[in-house]
Every structure is written in structure tokens, then in C-alpha cells.
Amino acid sequence: MSKAGDVVLVVARALAGRPDDVKVEELERPGQVIVELSMAPGELGRIIGRQGRTAAAVRTLAATAGELEGNRVVVDFRDE
């Protein structure tokens, strides 16, 4: 898993009410990593936050971690 995926996983588990249900999957393309975050039903609101501020912060952290590896990072939030 990339550094960006690790960052998303750690932050999501810290915010989740059920951290064992947090799943992070990655799709790699040349110069780009897509990080897909899945959480337990009803938990996604914790990671999105008010007006999407927490989600924006997670995306910023992931993008910064991806830059260390020379990748552009996109974070998708999936509701199961």
C-alpha cells in the first residue's frame, strides 16, 4: 500500500466508530493512485464531516503523501 493509502487508513480508523470495518483499496495508474475508502453503513458521515471539511482535509493529507512518491492521489469515499 502507498503512503497515501496508509494516511487515509489511519485517519479513517481514528474517526470511525467501528474501526475494524474500515477498508482501503488502491488502484494504480501511471503517475496516479486512486484510493477508495469504504466504511460500515452509516459511518461515512464521520469522515465527510460538516460541509465536507474533514473529507477535504483527508484528501489534502493523501495528496501530500502521494507527492512524496511522485504520484497524484484521488480519494473516493464509498458507502457500503
Phi and psi in degrees as GROMACS dihedral restraints (atoms count N, CA, C in turn):
[ dihedral_restraints ]
;  ai    aj    ak    al  type     phi  dphi    fc
    3     4     5     6     1   -75.9    20    10
    4     5     6     7     1   169.6    20    10
    6     7     8     9     1   -62.4    20    10
    7     8     9    10     1   -37.5    20    10
    9    10    11    12     1   -63.0    20    10
   10    11    12    13     1   -43.0    20    10
   12    13    14    15     1   -63.3    20    10
   13    14    15    16     1   -39.4    20    10
   15    16    17    18     1   -63.7    20    10
   16    17    18    19     1   -41.3    20    10
   18    19    20    21     1   -62.9    20    10
   19    20    21    22     1   -46.2    20    10
   21    22    23    24     1   -62.0    20    10
   22    23    24    25     1   -42.4    20    10
   24    25    26    27     1   -62.6    20    10
   25    26    27    28     1   -46.0    20    10
   27    28    29    30     1   -64.3    20    10
   28    29    30    31     1   -45.4    20    10
   30    31    32    33     1   -66.5    20    10
   31    32    33    34     1   -43.2    20    10
   33    34    35    36     1   -64.5    20    10
   34    35    36    37     1   -41.2    20    10
   36    37    38    39     1   -66.4    20    10
   37    38    39    40     1   -33.7    20    10
   39    40    41    42     1   -68.3    20    10
   40    41    42    43     1   -32.6    20    10
   42    43    44    45     1   -90.2    20    10
   43    44    45    46     1   -19.4    20    10
   45    46    47    48     1   -76.8    20    10
   46    47    48    49     1   146.5    20    10
   48    49    50    51     1   -76.6    20    10
   49    50    51    52     1   -28.8    20    10
   51    52    53    54     1  -124.4    20    10
   52    53    54    55     1    81.1    20    10
   54    55    56    57     1   -63.2    20    10
   55    56    57    58     1   -22.5    20    10
   57    58    59    60     1   -71.6    20    10
   58    59    60    61     1   -17.4    20    10
   60    61    62    63     1   -91.7    20    10
   61    62    63    64     1     3.1    20    10
   63    64    65    66     1   -80.5    20    10
   64    65    66    67     1   129.6    20    10
   66    67    68    69     1  -130.2    20    10
   67    68    69    70     1   135.6    20    10
   69    70    71    72     1  -123.7    20    10
   70    71    72    73     1   126.8    20    10
   72    73    74    75     1  -122.5    20    10
   73    74    75    76     1   148.7    20    10
   75    76    77    78     1  -124.3    20    10
   76    77    78    79     1   141.7    20    10
   78    79    80    81     1  -117.9    20    10
   79    80    81    82     1   125.0    20    10
   81    82    83    84     1  -107.3    20    10
   82    83    84    85     1   134.2    20    10
   84    85    86    87     1  -128.5    20    10
   85    86    87    88     1   162.9    20    10
   87    88    89    90     1   -56.8    20    10
   88    89    90    91     1   115.0    20    10
   90    91    92    93     1    77.7    20    10
   91    92    93    94     1     4.6    20    10
   93    94    95    96     1  -144.4    20    10
   94    95    96    97     1   141.5    20    10
   96    97    98    99     1  -125.5    20    10
   97    98    99   100     1   128.8    20    10
   99   100   101   102     1  -105.1    20    10
  100   101   102   103     1   119.0    20    10
  102   103   104   105     1  -103.7    20    10
  103   104   105   106     1   120.1    20    10
  105   106   107   108     1  -106.4    20    10
  106   107   108   109     1   122.1    20    10
  108   109   110   111     1  -107.1    20    10
  109   110   111   112     1   124.3    20    10
  111   112   113   114     1  -119.8    20    10
  112   113   114   115     1   140.7    20    10
  114   115   116   117     1  -132.5    20    10
  115   116   117   118     1   173.3    20    10
  117   118   119   120     1   -63.5    20    10
  118   119   120   121     1   154.1    20    10
  120   121   122   123     1   -55.8    20    10
  121   122   123   124     1   132.8    20    10
  123   124   125   126     1    86.5    20    10
  124   125   126   127     1    -5.8    20    10
  126   127   128   129     1   -93.2    20    10
  127   128   129   130     1   -16.4    20    10
  129   130   131   132     1   -61.9    20    10
  130   131   132   133     1   -29.1    20    10
  132   133   134   135     1   -61.9    20    10
  133   134   135   136     1   -28.4    20    10
  135   136   137   138     1   -66.4    20    10
  136   137   138   139     1   -36.5    20    10
  138   139   140   141     1   -85.8    20    10
  139   140   141   142     1   -24.0    20    10
  141   142   143   144     1   -78.2    20    10
  142   143   144   145     1   -41.6    20    10
  144   145   146   147     1    77.2    20    10
  145   146   147   148     1  -178.4    20    10
  147   148   149   150     1   -72.8    20    10
  148   149   150   151     1   126.7    20    10
  150   151   152   153     1    54.1    20    10
  151   152   153   154     1    24.5    20    10
  153   154   155   156     1    76.6    20    10
  154   155   156   157     1    14.3    20    10
  156   157   158   159     1   -66.8    20    10
  157   158   159   160     1   -41.4    20    10
  159   160   161   162     1   -67.4    20    10
  160   161   162   163     1   -41.1    20    10
  162   163   164   165     1   -61.8    20    10
  163   164   165   166     1   -41.1    20    10
  165   166   167   168     1   -63.8    20    10
  166   167   168   169     1   -38.8    20    10
  168   169   170   171     1   -66.6    20    10
  169   170   171   172     1   -40.3    20    10
  171   172   173   174     1   -63.3    20    10
  172   173   174   175     1   -42.5    20    10
  174   175   176   177     1   -63.8    20    10
  175   176   177   178     1   -38.8    20    10
  177   178   179   180     1   -65.2    20    10
  178   179   180   181     1   -44.8    20    10
  180   181   182   183     1   -61.9    20    10
  181   182   183   184     1   -43.0    20    10
  183   184   185   186     1   -65.1    20    10
  184   185   186   187     1   -40.8    20    10
  186   187   188   189     1   -63.4    20    10
  187   188   189   190     1   -40.4    20    10
  189   190   191   192     1   -66.1    20    10
  190   191   192   193     1   -42.2    20    10
  192   193   194   195     1   -65.4    20    10
  193   194   195   196     1   -36.9    20    10
  195   196   197   198     1   -66.5    20    10
  196   197   198   199     1   -34.0    20    10
  198   199   200   201     1   -62.3    20    10
  199   200   201   202     1   -31.0    20    10
  201   202   203   204     1   -63.4    20    10
  202   203   204   205     1   -27.4    20    10
  204   205   206   207     1  -101.3    20    10
  205   206   207   208     1     2.0    20    10
  207   208   209   210     1    79.6    20    10
  208   209   210   211     1    25.7    20    10
  210   211   212   213     1  -119.2    20    10
  211   212   213   214     1   151.3    20    10
  213   214   215   216     1   -91.0    20    10
  214   215   216   217     1   135.7    20    10
  216   217   218   219     1  -117.7    20    10
  217   218   219   220     1   134.7    20    10
  219   220   221   222     1  -120.5    20    10
  220   221   222   223     1   129.8    20    10
  222   223   224   225     1  -109.6    20    10
  223   224   225   226     1   123.3    20    10
  225   226   227   228     1  -109.5    20    10
  226   227   228   229     1   134.0    20    10
  228   229   230   231     1  -102.0    20    10
  229   230   231   232     1   122.7    20    10
  231   232   233   234     1  -112.8    20    10
  232   233   234   235     1   132.9    20    10
  234   235   236   237     1  -101.6    20    10
  235   236   237   238     1   124.4    20    10
